[in-house]
Structure formats: structure tokens, C-alpha cells
Amino acid sequence: MNDLTTKRSNLSVRIQIGLAVVVFGFLVFTLGVDPGLFHLDRSPVVGFVQIAVFLVGLALICFGGYLALNTFWNGREKSIPADIGYRLVATGYVIAAASGMADVFGFGSQPFPAVPYFGPWQAAGVMFGQVMIAAGFLLLVPKRSKPEGGETQEN
């Protein structure tokens, strides 16, 4: 095998690992959001464990997406939009986690002695964080570089 084939094979494996982490994270996220799909729904309310599970799933999605999209840069210097994208993904996750765990952290609508309640404001905060994560992932996608001289190349 030549060096180019080995390099492409390594990149392919890294992308596959990143996508596998994303798929596993999506399954964990789905388990947290709707445990009834897996016949594990034991309570009519959304509790601490359920919120924690879907936040762990969201973290795995963010990490796997980072792994896969970082591979596309292939050692090249990242652009400013890509750097902003990394920060948006991280900030979006922090917003989603803080919104989801607001009652547990003590700044939600239900103070500590009461059972945590995942209400509409917290759901909106989690969705806003997810929109930021998605925007960050879009900024992480590298643009195709134009060939030298601005001419198009034909195969």
C-alpha cells in the first residue's frame, strides 16, 4: 500500500468512528427524550435521570460530530468560521445542559426540595442550544479549495 492509500484509510476510519459515536449518542439521546420507545417509561414526568441521559446523549453527538468534521480538515489550518463553529458547538451544549438542569442547579422554576420539572422554558432553552450546535456544525464543514489560477480542472 502506498502512503496516500494508507492516509485515506486512516481518515475513513476516523470518520466512521465519529459517525458511530454520533449514532450511539443519538440512541442515548432518544432513550432520554422518550424512554417509552424502549419500553422503559416508568414515570409520567420528566425527572433528573431522564434529563441527564438525554444530555449525555447530546454530549456524545457533539463529540462524535466534532471527531468526524475535524477529520475533513485533514491537517490543514482551520478557518475563522470553523473556529467559531467549534465554539458554537461547545456554547450550544452548555446552554442546553444549563437549561435542562436548571431546576437541579437551583435557578429553575422548581427550587431544590421540589421534584425537578422539565417545563416549556427549559425545553426552549435546550432547543436553542441544539440550534446553536447545528449552526456550529455547519460552520465546521470545510469549503472546497479552488485550484491555483482559478481554472477548473477536468478529469
N, C-alpha and C positions, 0 to 999 in steps of 0.2 A: 504494500500500500504506500502510495506517495503521501507527502506531507499535507497536501490540500485535501485529500480524501479523509485523512485522519482528523484534520481540523473541522471539516464539515460534519463528520460523525460525532465529534465531541459536542459541537453546537447543537446537533439534533438531539442528543441525549439530554443536554441541559434544558432545551425547550420542552422535551417530553416530561422531564421531572417537574418543571414548573407547572405545566398543564395538569399533571397528575395531582399536584398539591392543590391546584385551583379546584379540580373536580372533587377531591376529598373534602376540601373546605366548603364547597357548595353543599355536599351531603350533610356535613355537620351543621351548617347554617340552616338548611332545610329542617333538620331534626329539631333545632332550637325554635324556629319560627312556627312550625306546625308538627308537633310530635304525633299527632293523630295519624299522619301519613304512614308512620312506622308502628302504629298501634301501641304507642307509649304514652298517650294522653291520660294523665291521672287527675288533672285538676281543671276546672273551668277558667281559672285565672292564669295570667302570665306571671310566673314567680321568678325569684332570683336565679335559680338554676337554669331555667329556660332562657333567660336573658343572657346569662353567662355563656351558655352553649352557643347561641347564635352569634355572640360577639367573638368567641373563639373561632367559629367558622368563618366569620368575616375577616379575622386576622389571617387565617390560612389563605383565604382568597387573595388578600393584599400581598402576602409574602410570595405565593406562587405566581401571581401576575408580575410582581417585581422580578422574580427569577427569569421568567420566560421573556419578558420585554427587555430586560437588561442584556440578554443574550444577543438580541438583534443589533446591539451597538458594536459587538464583536471587537472590543478593544479600542474603538475609535473614541475620540473625545466627545463627550455628550454636549448637546446644545443647551442654550439657556432655557428654552421651553421644556426640555427633558428634565433639567434640574428643578424647574418649577413643578413639573409633573410629579417628581418624587416627593416633593414637599406637600403637594396637594393630596396625594395618596395618604401620607402619614397624618396630615392635619384632618382629613376626612375621617380617618379611623378614630382619631382622638375625639372628634366631635360626636361620632356615632357611639363610642364607648361611654363618654361622659353623659350623653343624652339617655342611653339605655340604662345606665346605672345611677341615674340622678337620685332616685329615692334611697339607694344604698349608700351613696356618698353624702346624703343629707341635704341636698338642695333641690329635691323634687317636691311633688305635691303631697307626698305622704312622709311625714317625719319618721325617724327610726323605729319607735316601738310598733308602729303600724306595719302591716304587711305591704311590701313594695307593690306598687301599682304601675303597670306599663300603660300609660294613658296616651291620649292623642298628641299632646305636646312632645312627649318623649318619642313617639313614633315619627313625628315630623322631624325631630332632631336627628334620629337615626337615618331617615330617608335623605335629609340634607347632606349628612356625612357620606352616604353612599353615592349621591350625585357628585360630590367633590372627588371621591375616589375614582369614579368613572371618568371625570374630566382629567384627572391626573394621569390615568392610564392612556387616554387619548393623546396627551402631550408626550408620553414616553415613546410613542411609535416613531421610529426614525424616518425622515423623509428620504426618498431616493436621491442619490447624488447624481448630478448631471456629468456627463463625460467632459473631459478637457476640450476647450474650444467651442462648447455649446452645440456641437453637432450630434445628431442622433446616430447610434450605431445599429447596424443591421446584422443579424446572424447569418 
